[in-house]
Each structure stands twice: as structure tokens, then as C-alpha cells.
Amino acid sequence: WKSFTLEGGEVVSIKVWPQFSHVGLALWPAGFAVAEWVIAHKNELLDARIVELGSGVGLTGVVAGLTTQAKHSTMTDYLPAVNENALENIKENHVESRCTVDELDWVKAAASDPATLALIKSYDATHLLAADVVYDRDVVPALTDTFRAFLTHSPSLKQVVFAITLRNEETFQYLLENLLRNDLVLTATETPSPTGIFHYDPSLITIYSLALKG
């Protein structure tokens, strides 16, 4: 377990599995950055319906549940073991009434699977969050299609917050190409401002907004 003390004194406890290599069972720097973004923008999240893509251990959703007056936070990932761990973290931090976990497969979203699109519509998200989800070139096409599905089918969507750690320039350029093909515009909005709650190097992280062209 990893524990973090928030500015209000709340302690966040997150279960991670360092013995496993799967990305969804670890904590990542851009995830810290988005969790801090949530804290910094908590006044804007009043009554928000937050959905997170690739939520992994669920840190961001738990932080939203503890620090904001958002109506609901939905964490999504696609592997049962990852989602079970996120659910355990929700329970450990006593935010069950404000946070849930759903299976959301980007490949199905990219294929316009009716059940997946119905799930996306049902969220009626106001804020879509994603952090460190460009970990592999192979996930990029389905990820960009999933972003477009949310932007197309979420009439209440106000903001997409997308934090990227630049590890590989070629993968980042491939992401930009796929976003362009989907008529999606990526705009750098801010750099992380570490508060000291989480310890990470913000130098390679940028927080972007994402929108449909035009």
C-alpha cells in the first residue's frame, strides 16, 4: 500500500502491485499530475460527472471523491484484475457512494460496438480525464477513436484533460497523426505544479486539452 496525505489532512491509501509488470497496477507520474489537477480545479468540478480512461489503480478517482463535490467519478479500464484492484482502493478510501469502476475496452469503442457506445452515452460525462495512457504505440489508434466516441456522444462534455509523459518522440508523433485523422485537436494547457503531496518529476509531463476540430 502507498499512502499520501492531502492538503486537508485526508489520507489516500492506494494498493499497488510492484511485483507485476502490468501498467494498470502501478502508480505513474502523469497520474499524480492529473490528481493534482483535480485538486487545483475542484471548484470547477462541482456536480461534475467525471470519467477516467485507463484509470489503473484509481488514484485520480479516489482523490476526486475525497476532495471535490463532483456528482460522480467513473474509473474505466479493461482488465478484470486492474478493475478489481481499483474497486478495492475505492472501498479502502470510503468513496463507494461517489466512485465506481467500469470495464471499457477501447478496441470495442473504436469498432463502434453498440453496447460500448451505449455505455459511453450513459455516462453523460462533463469531464474526461486520461493520464499516461500512451504507453504503447499499439494502443494509439483505439485510444484516439475512444476519445472521438466520447466527444461525439457526450453532449454535456466540457473538458478533456489528457496528461502525457513524453518518453518517445516517435510515439508522440504517431499519436498526433492519429488525432489529426480523427479531426481531434490537442492543445497544451499547462504544466504540472507539484504540491508536495506526490513525489514525481514534472519536467517531461504536459497537460493537454482535447477537442473536435471546428
TIPA-177392 format. One record per residue (C-alpha): x negated, y, z; residue number from 1; residue in three letters. Coordinates in pm, 1 decimal. Example, Ala and Ser with C-alpha at 12.3 -4.5 7.8 and 13.67 -1.06 7.14 Angstrom:
<site><c1>-1230.0</c1><c2>-450.0</c2><c3>780.0</c3><num>1</num><residu>ALA</residu></site>
<site><c1>-1367.0</c1><c2>-106.0</c2><c3>714.0</c3><num>2</num><residu>SER</residu></site>
//
This chain:
<site><c1>0.0</c1><c2>0.0</c2><c3>0.0</c3><num>1</num><residu>TRP</residu></site>
<site><c1>-109.2</c1><c2>357.0</c2><c3>-74.4</c3><num>2</num><residu>LYS</residu></site>
<site><c1>27.3</c1><c2>643.0</c2><c3>134.8</c3><num>3</num><residu>SER</residu></site>
<site><c1>48.0</c1><c2>1015.4</c2><c3>58.0</c3><num>4</num><residu>PHE</residu></site>
<site><c1>168.5</c1><c2>1297.4</c2><c3>283.6</c3><num>5</num><residu>THR</residu></site>
<site><c1>379.4</c1><c2>1559.3</c2><c3>106.9</c3><num>6</num><residu>LEU</residu></site>
<site><c1>381.1</c1><c2>1928.8</c2><c3>194.6</c3><num>7</num><residu>GLU</residu></site>
<site><c1>698.6</c1><c2>1889.3</c2><c3>400.1</c3><num>8</num><residu>GLY</residu></site>
<site><c1>543.5</c1><c2>1611.4</c2><c3>605.6</c3><num>9</num><residu>GLY</residu></site>
<site><c1>723.6</c1><c2>1324.9</c2><c3>428.6</c3><num>10</num><residu>GLU</residu></site>
<site><c1>503.6</c1><c2>1019.3</c2><c3>378.8</c3><num>11</num><residu>VAL</residu></site>
<site><c1>529.3</c1><c2>839.9</c2><c3>44.7</c3><num>12</num><residu>VAL</residu></site>
<site><c1>427.9</c1><c2>473.3</c2><c3>53.7</c3><num>13</num><residu>SER</residu></site>
<site><c1>362.1</c1><c2>300.5</c2><c3>-278.5</c3><num>14</num><residu>ILE</residu></site>
<site><c1>285.4</c1><c2>-66.3</c2><c3>-330.8</c3><num>15</num><residu>LYS</residu></site>
<site><c1>24.5</c1><c2>-130.6</c2><c3>-598.4</c3><num>16</num><residu>VAL</residu></site>
<site><c1>-137.8</c1><c2>-449.2</c2><c3>-719.9</c3><num>17</num><residu>TRP</residu></site>
<site><c1>-507.8</c1><c2>-377.0</c2><c3>-789.1</c3><num>18</num><residu>PRO</residu></site>
<site><c1>-575.5</c1><c2>-747.7</c2><c3>-840.1</c3><num>19</num><residu>GLN</residu></site>
<site><c1>-365.0</c1><c2>-741.8</c2><c3>-1157.6</c3><num>20</num><residu>PHE</residu></site>
<site><c1>-467.9</c1><c2>-568.8</c2><c3>-1477.6</c3><num>21</num><residu>SER</residu></site>
<site><c1>-119.8</c1><c2>-463.3</c2><c3>-1590.2</c3><num>22</num><residu>HIS</residu></site>
<site><c1>-93.8</c1><c2>-84.7</c2><c3>-1622.3</c3><num>23</num><residu>VAL</residu></site>
<site><c1>251.4</c1><c2>-77.1</c2><c3>-1463.5</c3><num>24</num><residu>GLY</residu></site>
<site><c1>124.9</c1><c2>-199.7</c2><c3>-1127.3</c3><num>25</num><residu>LEU</residu></site>
<site><c1>-130.8</c1><c2>75.1</c2><c3>-1068.1</c3><num>26</num><residu>ALA</residu></site>
<site><c1>-139.8</c1><c2>449.0</c2><c3>-997.9</c3><num>27</num><residu>LEU</residu></site>
<site><c1>-262.2</c1><c2>677.4</c2><c3>-1276.2</c3><num>28</num><residu>TRP</residu></site>
<site><c1>-389.2</c1><c2>1038.2</c2><c3>-1278.5</c3><num>29</num><residu>PRO</residu></site>
<site><c1>-120.6</c1><c2>1175.4</c2><c3>-1510.9</c3><num>30</num><residu>ALA</residu></site>
<site><c1>139.0</c1><c2>1014.5</c2><c3>-1285.2</c3><num>31</num><residu>GLY</residu></site>
<site><c1>1.8</c1><c2>1222.0</c2><c3>-998.6</c3><num>32</num><residu>PHE</residu></site>
<site><c1>21.3</c1><c2>1529.5</c2><c3>-1221.2</c3><num>33</num><residu>ALA</residu></site>
<site><c1>389.3</c1><c2>1470.9</c2><c3>-1304.7</c3><num>34</num><residu>VAL</residu></site>
<site><c1>472.6</c1><c2>1400.5</c2><c3>-939.6</c3><num>35</num><residu>ALA</residu></site>
<site><c1>318.1</c1><c2>1738.3</c2><c3>-855.5</c3><num>36</num><residu>GLU</residu></site>
<site><c1>509.8</c1><c2>1896.5</c2><c3>-1144.7</c3><num>37</num><residu>TRP</residu></site>
<site><c1>831.3</c1><c2>1767.8</c2><c3>-984.8</c3><num>38</num><residu>VAL</residu></site>
<site><c1>736.3</c1><c2>1923.1</c2><c3>-650.8</c3><num>39</num><residu>ILE</residu></site>
<site><c1>640.8</c1><c2>2256.0</c2><c3>-811.7</c3><num>40</num><residu>ALA</residu></site>
<site><c1>966.0</c1><c2>2269.9</c2><c3>-1012.9</c3><num>41</num><residu>HIS</residu></site>
<site><c1>1203.6</c1><c2>2130.2</c2><c3>-750.6</c3><num>42</num><residu>LYS</residu></site>
<site><c1>1426.4</c1><c2>2439.1</c2><c3>-763.6</c3><num>43</num><residu>ASN</residu></site>
<site><c1>1483.5</c1><c2>2378.1</c2><c3>-1134.8</c3><num>44</num><residu>GLU</residu></site>
<site><c1>1584.9</c1><c2>2018.1</c2><c3>-1066.1</c3><num>45</num><residu>LEU</residu></site>
<site><c1>1895.7</c1><c2>2099.3</c2><c3>-862.6</c3><num>46</num><residu>LEU</residu></site>
<site><c1>2165.2</c1><c2>1848.8</c2><c3>-969.9</c3><num>47</num><residu>ASP</residu></site>
<site><c1>1931.7</c1><c2>1715.5</c2><c3>-1240.4</c3><num>48</num><residu>ALA</residu></site>
<site><c1>1966.5</c1><c2>1370.2</c2><c3>-1390.6</c3><num>49</num><residu>ARG</residu></site>
<site><c1>1606.5</c1><c2>1258.1</c2><c3>-1427.8</c3><num>50</num><residu>ILE</residu></site>
<site><c1>1491.0</c1><c2>965.0</c2><c3>-1638.2</c3><num>51</num><residu>VAL</residu></site>
<site><c1>1130.2</c1><c2>849.9</c2><c3>-1647.7</c3><num>52</num><residu>GLU</residu></site>
<site><c1>980.4</c1><c2>638.6</c2><c3>-1925.6</c3><num>53</num><residu>LEU</residu></site>
<site><c1>715.8</c1><c2>384.6</c2><c3>-1828.3</c3><num>54</num><residu>GLY</residu></site>
<site><c1>765.5</c1><c2>460.4</c2><c3>-1460.8</c3><num>55</num><residu>SER</residu></site>
<site><c1>538.4</c1><c2>182.2</c2><c3>-1338.7</c3><num>56</num><residu>GLY</residu></site>
<site><c1>517.7</c1><c2>178.2</c2><c3>-959.3</c3><num>57</num><residu>VAL</residu></site>
<site><c1>780.2</c1><c2>454.1</c2><c3>-937.5</c3><num>58</num><residu>GLY</residu></site>
<site><c1>579.3</c1><c2>729.0</c2><c3>-769.2</c3><num>59</num><residu>LEU</residu></site>
<site><c1>745.3</c1><c2>1015.4</c2><c3>-959.5</c3><num>60</num><residu>THR</residu></site>
<site><c1>1097.7</c1><c2>894.8</c2><c3>-893.7</c3><num>61</num><residu>GLY</residu></site>
<site><c1>1029.4</c1><c2>844.6</c2><c3>-524.7</c3><num>62</num><residu>VAL</residu></site>
<site><c1>879.0</c1><c2>1193.0</c2><c3>-498.8</c3><num>63</num><residu>VAL</residu></site>
<site><c1>1183.4</c1><c2>1337.3</c2><c3>-676.6</c3><num>64</num><residu>ALA</residu></site>
<site><c1>1410.6</c1><c2>1151.8</c2><c3>-437.4</c3><num>65</num><residu>GLY</residu></site>
<site><c1>1228.9</c1><c2>1289.6</c2><c3>-134.4</c3><num>66</num><residu>LEU</residu></site>
<site><c1>1158.8</c1><c2>1648.6</c2><c3>-239.4</c3><num>67</num><residu>THR</residu></site>
<site><c1>1432.7</c1><c2>1763.0</c2><c3>-479.0</c3><num>68</num><residu>THR</residu></site>
<site><c1>1809.5</c1><c2>1798.7</c2><c3>-487.3</c3><num>69</num><residu>GLN</residu></site>
<site><c1>1829.7</c1><c2>1614.9</c2><c3>-818.4</c3><num>70</num><residu>ALA</residu></site>
<site><c1>2155.5</c1><c2>1426.8</c2><c3>-860.7</c3><num>71</num><residu>LYS</residu></site>
<site><c1>1979.4</c1><c2>1106.7</c2><c3>-960.8</c3><num>72</num><residu>HIS</residu></site>
<site><c1>1646.5</c1><c2>967.3</c2><c3>-1080.4</c3><num>73</num><residu>SER</residu></site>
<site><c1>1629.4</c1><c2>661.4</c2><c3>-1303.5</c3><num>74</num><residu>THR</residu></site>
<site><c1>1294.7</c1><c2>488.3</c2><c3>-1341.0</c3><num>75</num><residu>MET</residu></site>
<site><c1>1255.2</c1><c2>272.7</c2><c3>-1650.8</c3><num>76</num><residu>THR</residu></site>
<site><c1>1003.6</c1><c2>11.1</c2><c3>-1757.0</c3><num>77</num><residu>ASP</residu></site>
<site><c1>1032.2</c1><c2>-317.5</c2><c3>-1941.2</c3><num>78</num><residu>TYR</residu></site>
<site><c1>860.4</c1><c2>-592.5</c2><c3>-1739.9</c3><num>79</num><residu>LEU</residu></site>
<site><c1>1059.8</c1><c2>-754.2</c2><c3>-1457.9</c3><num>80</num><residu>PRO</residu></site>
<site><c1>758.0</c1><c2>-770.1</c2><c3>-1223.9</c3><num>81</num><residu>ALA</residu></site>
<site><c1>694.4</c1><c2>-397.1</c2><c3>-1269.0</c3><num>82</num><residu>VAL</residu></site>
<site><c1>1057.1</c1><c2>-305.1</c2><c3>-1210.8</c3><num>83</num><residu>ASN</residu></site>
<site><c1>1082.7</c1><c2>-531.1</c2><c3>-906.2</c3><num>84</num><residu>GLU</residu></site>
<site><c1>779.4</c1><c2>-356.4</c2><c3>-757.2</c3><num>85</num><residu>ASN</residu></site>
<site><c1>929.2</c1><c2>-12.3</c2><c3>-829.2</c3><num>86</num><residu>ALA</residu></site>
<site><c1>1253.4</c1><c2>-119.5</c2><c3>-662.3</c3><num>87</num><residu>LEU</residu></site>
<site><c1>1057.3</c1><c2>-228.5</c2><c3>-355.6</c3><num>88</num><residu>GLU</residu></site>
<site><c1>895.4</c1><c2>115.7</c2><c3>-344.8</c3><num>89</num><residu>ASN</residu></site>
<site><c1>1236.5</c1><c2>282.2</c2><c3>-364.3</c3><num>90</num><residu>ILE</residu></site>
<site><c1>1355.7</c1><c2>78.4</c2><c3>-67.6</c3><num>91</num><residu>LYS</residu></site>
<site><c1>1036.9</c1><c2>135.5</c2><c3>130.7</c3><num>92</num><residu>GLU</residu></site>
<site><c1>1085.0</c1><c2>512.7</c2><c3>97.0</c3><num>93</num><residu>ASN</residu></site>
<site><c1>1460.6</c1><c2>501.1</c2><c3>167.3</c3><num>94</num><residu>HIS</residu></site>
<site><c1>1570.9</c1><c2>673.9</c2><c3>-152.6</c3><num>95</num><residu>VAL</residu></site>
<site><c1>1806.2</c1><c2>398.7</c2><c3>-277.0</c3><num>96</num><residu>GLU</residu></site>
<site><c1>2101.2</c1><c2>636.9</c2><c3>-290.6</c3><num>97</num><residu>SER</residu></site>
<site><c1>1921.2</c1><c2>868.5</c2><c3>-531.6</c3><num>98</num><residu>ARG</residu></site>
<site><c1>1692.3</c1><c2>642.6</c2><c3>-736.5</c3><num>99</num><residu>CYS</residu></site>
<site><c1>1746.0</c1><c2>332.9</c2><c3>-946.9</c3><num>100</num><residu>THR</residu></site>
<site><c1>1536.9</c1><c2>115.5</c2><c3>-1177.6</c3><num>101</num><residu>VAL</residu></site>
<site><c1>1642.5</c1><c2>0.3</c2><c3>-1524.7</c3><num>102</num><residu>ASP</residu></site>
<site><c1>1483.2</c1><c2>-216.0</c2><c3>-1788.8</c3><num>103</num><residu>GLU</residu></site>
<site><c1>1429.5</c1><c2>-8.2</c2><c3>-2101.8</c3><num>104</num><residu>LEU</residu></site>
<site><c1>1247.9</c1><c2>-164.3</c2><c3>-2395.3</c3><num>105</num><residu>ASP</residu></site>
<site><c1>1103.8</c1><c2>92.7</c2><c3>-2635.7</c3><num>106</num><residu>TRP</residu></site>
<site><c1>1093.9</c1><c2>-161.9</c2><c3>-2917.7</c3><num>107</num><residu>VAL</residu></site>
<site><c1>1470.2</c1><c2>-210.9</c2><c3>-2886.5</c3><num>108</num><residu>LYS</residu></site>
<site><c1>1523.7</c1><c2>164.7</c2><c3>-2876.0</c3><num>109</num><residu>ALA</residu></site>
<site><c1>1311.4</c1><c2>201.9</c2><c3>-3188.6</c3><num>110</num><residu>ALA</residu></site>
<site><c1>1524.3</c1><c2>-62.5</c2><c3>-3361.7</c3><num>111</num><residu>ALA</residu></site>
<site><c1>1843.5</c1><c2>127.6</c2><c3>-3266.8</c3><num>112</num><residu>SER</residu></site>
<site><c1>1965.9</c1><c2>-169.4</c2><c3>-3064.6</c3><num>113</num><residu>ASP</residu></site>
<site><c1>2328.3</c1><c2>-77.3</c2><c3>-2977.9</c3><num>114</num><residu>PRO</residu></site>
<site><c1>2304.0</c1><c2>-180.0</c2><c3>-2612.4</c3><num>115</num><residu>ALA</residu></site>
<site><c1>1982.5</c1><c2>16.1</c2><c3>-2564.4</c3><num>116</num><residu>THR</residu></site>
<site><c1>2122.6</c1><c2>328.3</c2><c3>-2729.8</c3><num>117</num><residu>LEU</residu></site>
<site><c1>2436.0</c1><c2>295.8</c2><c3>-2515.4</c3><num>118</num><residu>ALA</residu></site>
<site><c1>2215.0</c1><c2>280.3</c2><c3>-2205.8</c3><num>119</num><residu>LEU</residu></site>
<site><c1>2027.0</c1><c2>594.5</c2><c3>-2314.3</c3><num>120</num><residu>ILE</residu></site>
<site><c1>2354.6</c1><c2>777.3</c2><c3>-2374.5</c3><num>121</num><residu>LYS</residu></site>
<site><c1>2489.6</c1><c2>668.2</c2><c3>-2036.8</c3><num>122</num><residu>SER</residu></site>
<site><c1>2208.6</c1><c2>845.6</c2><c3>-1852.3</c3><num>123</num><residu>TYR</residu></site>
<site><c1>2311.8</c1><c2>1185.3</c2><c3>-1993.1</c3><num>124</num><residu>ASP</residu></site>
<site><c1>1965.1</c1><c2>1292.9</c2><c3>-1883.5</c3><num>125</num><residu>ALA</residu></site>
<site><c1>1882.4</c1><c2>1655.5</c2><c3>-1814.6</c3><num>126</num><residu>THR</residu></site>
<site><c1>1509.2</c1><c2>1588.7</c2><c3>-1771.1</c3><num>127</num><residu>HIS</residu></site>
<site><c1>1298.7</c1><c2>1317.7</c2><c3>-1932.9</c3><num>128</num><residu>LEU</residu></site>
<site><c1>955.6</c1><c2>1251.5</c2><c3>-1780.2</c3><num>129</num><residu>LEU</residu></site>
<site><c1>664.3</c1><c2>1041.3</c2><c3>-1901.3</c3><num>130</num><residu>ALA</residu></site>
<site><c1>307.7</c1><c2>1012.2</c2><c3>-1774.4</c3><num>131</num><residu>ALA</residu></site>
<site><c1>9.4</c1><c2>817.7</c2><c3>-1905.4</c3><num>132</num><residu>ASP</residu></site>
<site><c1>228.0</c1><c2>614.8</c2><c3>-2139.7</c3><num>133</num><residu>VAL</residu></site>
<site><c1>-8.7</c1><c2>644.8</c2><c3>-2438.5</c3><num>134</num><residu>VAL</residu></site>
<site><c1>-238.2</c1><c2>374.1</c2><c3>-2304.2</c3><num>135</num><residu>TYR</residu></site>
<site><c1>-249.4</c1><c2>168.2</c2><c3>-2623.4</c3><num>136</num><residu>ASP</residu></site>
<site><c1>-224.8</c1><c2>266.0</c2><c3>-2988.7</c3><num>137</num><residu>ARG</residu></site>
<site><c1>19.5</c1><c2>-19.6</c2><c3>-3049.1</c3><num>138</num><residu>ASP</residu></site>
<site><c1>290.2</c1><c2>132.4</c2><c3>-2825.5</c3><num>139</num><residu>VAL</residu></site>
<site><c1>289.6</c1><c2>469.6</c2><c3>-3000.4</c3><num>140</num><residu>VAL</residu></site>
<site><c1>546.2</c1><c2>409.2</c2><c3>-3280.3</c3><num>141</num><residu>PRO</residu></site>
<site><c1>808.5</c1><c2>261.0</c2><c3>-3044.5</c3><num>142</num><residu>ALA</residu></site>
<site><c1>739.8</c1><c2>529.7</c2><c3>-2783.8</c3><num>143</num><residu>LEU</residu></site>
<site><c1>791.9</c1><c2>814.1</c2><c3>-3030.9</c3><num>144</num><residu>THR</residu></site>
<site><c1>1112.2</c1><c2>650.7</c2><c3>-3158.2</c3><num>145</num><residu>ASP</residu></site>
<site><c1>1232.1</c1><c2>626.2</c2><c3>-2797.8</c3><num>146</num><residu>THR</residu></site>
<site><c1>1163.4</c1><c2>995.2</c2><c3>-2739.7</c3><num>147</num><residu>PHE</residu></site>
<site><c1>1366.8</c1><c2>1073.7</c2><c3>-3050.1</c3><num>148</num><residu>ARG</residu></site>
<site><c1>1650.5</c1><c2>849.6</c2><c3>-2931.3</c3><num>149</num><residu>ALA</residu></site>
<site><c1>1671.5</c1><c2>1043.4</c2><c3>-2603.9</c3><num>150</num><residu>PHE</residu></site>
<site><c1>1651.8</c1><c2>1379.5</c2><c3>-2776.6</c3><num>151</num><residu>LEU</residu></site>
<site><c1>1921.6</c1><c2>1274.9</c2><c3>-3023.6</c3><num>152</num><residu>THR</residu></site>
<site><c1>2161.6</c1><c2>1108.3</c2><c3>-2780.4</c3><num>153</num><residu>HIS</residu></site>
<site><c1>2125.4</c1><c2>1325.8</c2><c3>-2468.4</c3><num>154</num><residu>SER</residu></site>
<site><c1>2328.3</c1><c2>1643.8</c2><c3>-2519.6</c3><num>155</num><residu>PRO</residu></site>
<site><c1>2250.1</c1><c2>1768.0</c2><c3>-2166.3</c3><num>156</num><residu>SER</residu></site>
<site><c1>1874.1</c1><c2>1726.9</c2><c3>-2205.3</c3><num>157</num><residu>LEU</residu></site>
<site><c1>1696.7</c1><c2>2047.1</c2><c3>-2101.5</c3><num>158</num><residu>LYS</residu></site>
<site><c1>1333.2</c1><c2>1941.9</c2><c3>-2091.1</c3><num>159</num><residu>GLN</residu></site>
<site><c1>1094.0</c1><c2>1661.5</c2><c3>-2180.1</c3><num>160</num><residu>VAL</residu></site>
<site><c1>781.3</c1><c2>1660.8</c2><c3>-1963.7</c3><num>161</num><residu>VAL</residu></site>
<site><c1>503.3</c1><c2>1448.7</c2><c3>-2111.8</c3><num>162</num><residu>PHE</residu></site>
<site><c1>166.7</c1><c2>1427.3</c2><c3>-1930.7</c3><num>163</num><residu>ALA</residu></site>
<site><c1>-121.8</c1><c2>1288.0</c2><c3>-2131.6</c3><num>164</num><residu>ILE</residu></site>
<site><c1>-469.6</c1><c2>1190.2</c2><c3>-2021.0</c3><num>165</num><residu>THR</residu></site>
<site><c1>-696.9</c1><c2>1232.1</c2><c3>-2321.2</c3><num>166</num><residu>LEU</residu></site>
<site><c1>-903.7</c1><c2>915.4</c2><c3>-2328.3</c3><num>167</num><residu>ARG</residu></site>
<site><c1>-929.9</c1><c2>851.9</c2><c3>-2700.3</c3><num>168</num><residu>ASN</residu></site>
<site><c1>-906.4</c1><c2>1129.3</c2><c3>-2959.2</c3><num>169</num><residu>GLU</residu></site>
<site><c1>-814.3</c1><c2>886.7</c2><c3>-3236.8</c3><num>170</num><residu>GLU</residu></site>
<site><c1>-517.1</c1><c2>751.1</c2><c3>-3038.3</c3><num>171</num><residu>THR</residu></site>
<site><c1>-403.5</c1><c2>1105.4</c2><c3>-2961.0</c3><num>172</num><residu>PHE</residu></site>
<site><c1>-413.8</c1><c2>1199.6</c2><c3>-3329.3</c3><num>173</num><residu>GLN</residu></site>
<site><c1>-216.0</c1><c2>886.3</c2><c3>-3410.2</c3><num>174</num><residu>TYR</residu></site>
<site><c1>43.1</c1><c2>998.5</c2><c3>-3156.1</c3><num>175</num><residu>LEU</residu></site>
<site><c1>65.1</c1><c2>1341.3</c2><c3>-3320.2</c3><num>176</num><residu>LEU</residu></site>
<site><c1>114.2</c1><c2>1179.7</c2><c3>-3663.2</c3><num>177</num><residu>GLU</residu></site>
<site><c1>399.2</c1><c2>964.5</c2><c3>-3531.2</c3><num>178</num><residu>ASN</residu></site>
<site><c1>564.1</c1><c2>1259.2</c2><c3>-3358.7</c3><num>179</num><residu>LEU</residu></site>
<site><c1>544.7</c1><c2>1458.0</c2><c3>-3681.9</c3><num>180</num><residu>LEU</residu></site>
<site><c1>707.5</c1><c2>1172.7</c2><c3>-3876.4</c3><num>181</num><residu>ARG</residu></site>
<site><c1>990.9</c1><c2>1179.8</c2><c3>-3622.7</c3><num>182</num><residu>ASN</residu></site>
<site><c1>1029.9</c1><c2>1559.6</c2><c3>-3650.6</c3><num>183</num><residu>ASP</residu></site>
<site><c1>914.2</c1><c2>1599.3</c2><c3>-3290.8</c3><num>184</num><residu>LEU</residu></site>
<site><c1>711.9</c1><c2>1898.3</c2><c3>-3175.0</c3><num>185</num><residu>VAL</residu></site>
<site><c1>458.6</c1><c2>1859.2</c2><c3>-2892.6</c3><num>186</num><residu>LEU</residu></site>
<site><c1>366.9</c1><c2>2181.9</c2><c3>-2712.7</c3><num>187</num><residu>THR</residu></site>
<site><c1>112.0</c1><c2>2219.7</c2><c3>-2435.4</c3><num>188</num><residu>ALA</residu></site>
<site><c1>283.4</c1><c2>2397.3</c2><c3>-2147.0</c3><num>189</num><residu>THR</residu></site>
<site><c1>46.9</c1><c2>2380.6</c2><c3>-1851.7</c3><num>190</num><residu>GLU</residu></site>
<site><c1>-249.6</c1><c2>2211.0</c2><c3>-1694.0</c3><num>191</num><residu>THR</residu></site>
<site><c1>-208.7</c1><c2>2028.5</c2><c3>-1363.5</c3><num>192</num><residu>PRO</residu></site>
<site><c1>-265.3</c1><c2>2228.3</c2><c3>-1046.5</c3><num>193</num><residu>SER</residu></site>
<site><c1>-365.2</c1><c2>1973.6</c2><c3>-781.9</c3><num>194</num><residu>PRO</residu></site>
<site><c1>-222.2</c1><c2>2048.9</c2><c3>-439.2</c3><num>195</num><residu>THR</residu></site>
<site><c1>-442.4</c1><c2>1809.4</c2><c3>-248.8</c3><num>196</num><residu>GLY</residu></site>
<site><c1>-159.9</c1><c2>1561.9</c2><c3>-194.2</c3><num>197</num><residu>ILE</residu></site>
<site><c1>-304.8</c1><c2>1330.2</c2><c3>-456.2</c3><num>198</num><residu>PHE</residu></site>
<site><c1>-671.0</c1><c2>1298.1</c2><c3>-537.1</c3><num>199</num><residu>HIS</residu></site>
<site><c1>-744.7</c1><c2>1294.8</c2><c3>-909.1</c3><num>200</num><residu>TYR</residu></site>
<site><c1>-944.0</c1><c2>1477.2</c2><c3>-1175.4</c3><num>201</num><residu>ASP</residu></site>
<site><c1>-708.2</c1><c2>1703.6</c2><c3>-1372.9</c3><num>202</num><residu>PRO</residu></site>
<site><c1>-967.0</c1><c2>1804.1</c2><c3>-1632.7</c3><num>203</num><residu>SER</residu></site>
<site><c1>-853.8</c1><c2>1558.2</c2><c3>-1901.4</c3><num>204</num><residu>LEU</residu></site>
<site><c1>-478.2</c1><c2>1590.5</c2><c3>-1833.8</c3><num>205</num><residu>ILE</residu></site>
<site><c1>-238.8</c1><c2>1821.8</c2><c3>-2016.4</c3><num>206</num><residu>THR</residu></site>
<site><c1>133.6</c1><c2>1857.0</c2><c3>-1953.6</c3><num>207</num><residu>ILE</residu></site>
<site><c1>336.0</c1><c2>1897.2</c2><c3>-2273.1</c3><num>208</num><residu>TYR</residu></site>
<site><c1>695.3</c1><c2>1964.4</c2><c3>-2364.7</c3><num>209</num><residu>SER</residu></site>
<site><c1>856.6</c1><c2>1774.1</c2><c3>-2648.1</c3><num>210</num><residu>LEU</residu></site>
<site><c1>1144.0</c1><c2>1885.7</c2><c3>-2868.1</c3><num>211</num><residu>ALA</residu></site>
<site><c1>1310.8</c1><c2>1816.0</c2><c3>-3200.2</c3><num>212</num><residu>LEU</residu></site>
<site><c1>1179.6</c1><c2>2033.3</c2><c3>-3481.1</c3><num>213</num><residu>LYS</residu></site>
<site><c1>1407.8</c1><c2>2325.2</c2><c3>-3558.0</c3><num>214</num><residu>GLY</residu></site>
//
